[in-house]
Amino acid sequence: MTAVLLFVAYPPFSLVVPSFVALVPFLWQLDARTDGRSDAPGDSGAKLGFWTGLLANGLVLYWIVVALWHFTPLSALGYAAAVLVLAAWWCGVAWATVWVRRRTGLPLWAVFPLLWTAAEWGIGHMGEVGFPWLGLGTSLTAAPVLVQWADLAGARGVTLWLAGVNALLLLALRRRRWRPALPVAASLVVALAYGIWRERTMTLVPVTTVAVLQPNVGYKEKQTRRDDSTLVEQLLRMTAHAESLPGVRMVAWPEAAIPVFFVDHPRWETWIADSVRRTRIPVLAGGLDAVWDAAGHWNYWNAAFLFDSTGADGSFPVYHKKYLVPITERVPFLNPRWFGNLKFFGGFLHGDRFPVYRIREGGFGVVICYESAFEDLPRRYRRDGADFLLNITNDAWFGRTAGPYQHAAHLVMRAIETRMGVARAANTGVSEFVDPLGYTHLRTPLDVEAVEADTVYTTAVHPLYVRLGDWVAILALVGSGSLLVAGLIRRRPSGEF
């Protein structure tokens, strides 16, 4: 039941109520193992956590098989590995919850939310296999009014809240009393009141008008046209159309819009520069960057190039993607030099520079593809003076699955956390604009060619979350560590919970 409820809580279904109750069936069984009411009173809860995590993540992330199938029929192995790793985290949370409660007698609502939130942080910080996809807090992106307070505590704060709500509702159901539900109701009222206040009082400041291109070039088509000038010509035609739209002052191409290295096709770079010089409208182009180092190695990055209003692309450093998709962009834990000759697979390098690009109307930061799931980059850009974000991505490999919708949902939280607007250019969709309150505009359907232009907004607010960082994660990590230490040094007297 937990797996099904989580599945419908996340996009594309985005049902709001399941976010508050999805974990209740799982916690019911976990609670039974704690106080000996289960059929296996000595059960540590680890098996329950593993199998529930396996089912839940297997269902929510089914699209991984579709996405990786483009690269190899062995995609099922990558899918299995991802789901097994996530199931292991569920296993750890379940075991730790039961063990701590047996040792200390602490209530579920005090133990589980901290452990769950700490695990969510851990999943996103596993180095080259970090995968912070769809934290529990992100399940509420269809109801931005309820998560406006993410500007204080981030998406992780919403996760902690939802985990606590699920635990309290379980307590209310078990005891058949409504008293444990009172804090839930109170927290909902506070979240809603804060959200309504924020939405009514926050002033959205227009920065500029951005046009996003959605060329709708399928995965196989892009590969066959990799060295074909017609793809660049299509993008330039779309750019000319975008520049003719009212008020457009910038154009964004999607990730790897030109899926080759600019150094191999210098005339294409010249075409883009000439186009920009004619209109004086900057273009952010997704492509691949490559440099030979002093040792004669081929270094390459998934990148974004800003052609400023003069047509120059050297005024700012090229943005190199930091967070790489495991396997397809970077094979984890292996030397990327081993994949250098492949050029387009497995050996991409991590970016280490994060420029805030300046145009006449304001500054912006770039996030490529699933970097939108990592909250630290937008936070960093905001601290460094960015007014809005540009997210460029290529979701063609997701097909017509839940993947593109899940992917886009992260930007709602990034916009609220930083109070910056977002423009998103996706090769096959979803392209869209997100305002600083987390509401989406001009969302495109999948698999259509489209050009959309809209105003991107910013605010004068520099949120507490930006200034303090992911303080809820620190709280959860310290709290979880304290619980484990308490379990080691204290054993509760026998009795009921």
N, C-alpha and C positions, 0 to 999 in steps of 0.2 A: 504493500500500500504506500509506503514512504517513497518508493521509486516512482510510482505513477503520479503521486501528488507533486513531487519535485519536477517531473517531466512537464506537467501542465502549468507549473508556476513560472517556468522559464519561457522565453520566446521560442516559437512564435505564438504560443497560446497566451502567455503572460497573465494568467488568472491570479488575482491578488490574494484571495482568501487562502489558497493552498500554502502560501509562504508562511502563514501563521500556524499551520497545523500539520505540515508535511512530515515533521520529525516526531510527531506524537506517537504513531504506531511503533516506530523504532524505539523511542524512549520507554514506552509501555513495557516492551519486552526486556529492555535493559534494566529497568527498575525492578522487574520480577526476578531477575538474576541477582540483584543486589541483596534483596531481603529474603531470598530462599523460596519464593512462591512459584518458581518455574519448575518444569519437569526435571531439570538438572540443576539442583540447588548449588552445586559446586562449580557450575559453569562460570568462567571468568568474563564472559561477554565478548571475548575476542572473535569467536566464530560468528556470532550474530553480527558484529560490526563488519567483519570481512564480507560476508555474503550479502548483507544489506548494501554495503558500499559498492560491491561488484554489480549488483542489479541496478542500483540507482545511477551510477556513473555509466554503466553499459547502455542504459536506455537513453540518458540525456546526451551522451556523446556518440551516439550511433553513427553520426555523420563522418567520423574520422575514417571509417572504412572507405566511404565514398571519396573523401578528399585525397587519401593516400593512394587510392587505386590508380590514379593517373601516373604515379611514379613506379609502382610495382604491384603485381598481384599478391605479393606477400604483405599487403597493407593490413590484413587481419592480424598479423603479428604485432605491428605497431599499435593498433587499436587495443589488442589484448594487453600489451605492456603498459599502456597508459591507464587502462582501467584497473589493472592489477596493482599498480603503484598507488592509485587513489584509494582503492579498496584497503590497502595496507594502512593508510592513514585513518580510515574509518575504524579499522580493527584496533589501532592504537588508542584512539579516542574512547572507544567502547570499553576496552580493557582498563584504561586509566580511570574512567568514570566509576566503574564497578569497584576497582581496587581501592581508590581513594575513599569512596563512600563506606566500604566495609571497614576500612581502617579507622576512619575519623567520625563516621556517623553524620557527616555534613549532608544537607539536603541536595537533591538533584539540581535545583534551580541555582544553587551557589557553585556547583562543581562543573556541570556540563557546559554552560556557555563559555566559560574561560578556556576549557580544554578544546572545544570546537573552534573557537576563534583563533587560538594559538596554532591549531593544526591548519587552518585556512591560510594563515601567514606562512607557515612552513611549506605548504604546497607551492606557494609562489616564490619561494626562496631556495629552491633545490638546484641552484647553479644552472647548468646548461639544460636541465630538464625541468626547470621551474615552469609551472603551468597554472597560473592564477585565473583560470577560466571559470566564470560564473560563480563567484562567491555567493553565499546565501543572501547577502544584502542586495546583490544585483538582481535578484528575482523580483524586486519591487519597482523596477524601472518603469513599469507601465503606470505607476501611480506616483509621479514626481512629488505631489503635494505631501506625501507621507515621508519622503526622504530628503526634504529640504535641509534637515539638520545634519546631513552629510558634510555641509560646509564647516561643521564643528568637529565631527568625529570620523568622517570618511565612510566609505562603504564598509569598512571593518566594524565601525560602530553600529551600523545597521545590522550586520551579521550578529554581533553580540546581543543586540536587542531581540532579534527574531529567535535566536537560540534560547534566550531566557523566556520569551513568550511561550514557545513550544513547551518548555519544561514546566512552566506554571499552569498551562492549560492541562497538561497531563495530571498534575497534582489535583486540579479541580475535578477532573473526570474520575480519578481513582478514589478520592474521598467523597465524591458526590456532594461537594460543597462549593459554593460560588466564591467564598472568601479569597482563594488564591487567584481567581480571575479578576479581582478588583484592581491589582497593580497592572494587569494587562490592559484593562479598560482605561485606567488613568494614563498609561504610557501612550495609548492610541490617541487620547484626547490631546495630550501635550504635543505629540508629533504633528497631529493635524493642525493644532492651533499655531504652532511655530511655522508650519508650511504655509498656512493661509496668510499669516503676518508677513512672511518673507515675500510671498508672491505679490502682496498688495503694496509693500513699501519699497521693494528693491527697484532701483532705476536702471533700466537697460540702456546702455550708451552705444549707439551705432558706431562701428569702426569703419567698415568699408563694405562694398558689395563684391562678393566672390562668385565666380561661375565654376561649377564642378562638371567635369566631363565623365560620361559613362559610355565608352566606345562599344561595349558589349562584344568583345573579342573572346571567343571560347578558348579553353585551354589548348586543345589540339590545333585550332586555327592559329593561335599565337605562336606555337612552336613551328608550324610550317611557314609562317610569315616572319620568322625571327630576323632574317637578313633581307627582308623585302621592304622596299621603300614605300609600298602602298599603305602600310600601317602608319608610318609617320605622316604620310599625306592625309590619311583619314583624320588623324589627331589635329593636324594643322587646319583642315577644313572645319572641324568642330570648334577649334579655338577661334577661328574667324567669326563663326556664328555666335559664339559666346560673347565675343567682344562687341558685337552689334546690339546686345541686349542692354536695356536702360541701366545706366549707372555702374556697369561692371568696371572694376578697377584692378581685378586680379583673376587669373585663371589657374585652376588646379587640375593636373592630369592624375590618373590613378597610379598605384604602385606598379613599378616595372612596366609602365605603359610602352616603353621601348625596351624589350626584353633582351637587349644586347649591351655590350660595352661601348660607350660613346667613343672611346679611343680607337675602336675598330671602324667607326663610321663618322669621321669628322665632318662630313658634309651635312649630316643630319643636324648636328649641333649648330652649324652655320644657318641652316634653314630656320631653326627655331629662333635664333638670335635675330635674323633679318625680319621675321614676323613680329617680334616684340618691338624692334626699333621702329617699325612702321606705325604701331599703335600706341607705343609707350605704356602698354599694360603688361605688368610682370607675369611670368608663367612659372609655376612650380611643376617640374617634370619628374616623374618617377622613372628611374633607370638603374643601370648597373655601373658601378665605378670600379676601375681597375688600375693598379699601379705596380710597376716592377720595382722591387726593393734592391738595395745595394748588393744583396747576396744572390740576385738573379731569380728570386721567387716571384710568383704571380700572386699578388694580393688583390682580393676583390670583395666588394661590399654591395648589399642591397642599399640603394641610395636615393636621394632626392636632390635635384639641382634647381637652384633659383636663378632664373634669368631676370635680372632687374630691368627697370624701365628703359635702360640704355641698350638692352640686349646682351649685356655682359653676364657671364656666369661665374666670374672669378671674384666678384666683390665680396662674397660671403663664402665660408667653407662649405663644401659639399656635406650634406647630412648623411651619416652612415648609420644604418639601423643597428640598435644595440641589442635588442632581444630577438633572437633568431629562432625560427621554427625548428624544433628538433628533427633530425634525420634529413629533411628536405633542404634546409639551408645550412645546418651545421650538425654533423654526426657527433653526438655527445661523447666527450671524454677521449676523443681521438685527435691526433695531430691534423689540423686542417691542411697542412702541406701535402698530406697523402692524397688529397682530393683536388689539388691545384689544377691538374691537367683537365679535369672534368668541366671546369669553369662555372657550370650552372647548377651544380649539385654538391651538397655536403661539406664544402670547404669555405663558406663565407666567413669573414671575420666580423667580430663585434665592433660596433662603433664606439668611440670614446670621446666624441665632441658633440656638444648639444647647443648649437647656436640659436639665438633668438633672431630670426630674420626681420629686418626693418624695411618696410615700404613706407611711402609717404604718409599713409593714414594711420599706421601703428605697427606693432611688432607681433610676430606669431612664432609658435613652435611647431615642429613636425613630428608626428608619430606615424610609423609605417606599420600597416597590417595589425597583428595582434599585440603590438606595443600598447594599444588602447586598453588592454586588460591590466597593464602595470601602472599603478597609481603614482609612482615616484616621478616619472618623466613629466607629466603635466604639472605636477606640483613644483618641480624644479623650474620649468619654464615660467610659471607664474611668479615665482620668487625673483627670477631674472628679468622681469619686466614685460613678459608677453601679454598681449591683449586678447588673443584668441588662438585656437589650435586648428591645424590642418591635418586631417587623417587621410592618408592615401592607402588604398588597399586593392588587392586582387582576390576576390572571393569566388572566382570562376570554378576553382577546384572543389568547392563545397557542393556544387550542383544545386538542385532545387530541394535542399534539405533544410533543417532548422539552423544549420551552421551560420549562414549569413545574418539571420535575425539575432541569434545569440551574440554574434560578433559585434553587431552594431549597438547592442544594449549597453555595453560597457561605457560608451561615450556619454550616456545620460549621467552616470555617476561622476565621470571626469569633469563634466561641465558644472555640476553642482558643487563638487569638492573645491574647484578652483574659481568658480564664478566667471568662467570664460565661455564664450560661444565656440562652436565647433562647426567646421565645414568638412564634409566627408565625400571624397571622390572614390568610387569603387568601380572597377572594370565592368562587372556585370550586375552591380547592385549589391547591397542597398546603398545608394548615395542619398545624402540628406544633410540638413542643417539642424543643429541643436543649440538652443539658446541657453544662457547662463542659469536658467531655472530648470533645465532638464527637459524641456518640451521640444519635440521634433517637428520639423517643417519640411515641406516639399520632398517627402520620402519617395523615392522611385521604386517601381516594381522591378523584379528580377528579369534578366535576359531581354532587356530592351535597350536600344541606343537612346541616350538622353543627354541633354544639356540643361542644367538648372542653375539659376542665379538667385541669390538672396543676400540680404544684409546679415553680416555677422556682428554680434553684439559683445560688449564687455560690460564690466561694472567697476565702480570705484572701490569695491569691497576686496580686501585681501584677507581671506577667511582664516579663522583660527587653525583649521586643518592644514593650510599651507604654511602657516607660521610655526606650528608645533610639530608637524610631520605626523606619522602614523602612531600617535600616542596610544590609541586603543590597542594596537598590536603589542606595544611594550607592556601595557597593563595586563593583557591576556598572557603574555609570556612569563612575566613576573608572577602573576597569580597562579598560573599552572605549575610553575616551578615550586612555589610555596605549598601548593596542595600536595605535590609529590613528596616534598620534604616532610610535611605534616603526616603523611601516610607512613613514612619510614619511622618517625619518632613517636607516633601515638597510635594506640589501638583502642578503639571505642569499646566501652563495656557492652556486654551482650544485652540485647533488648531490641525493641522495635524502632524502625526509622520514623 
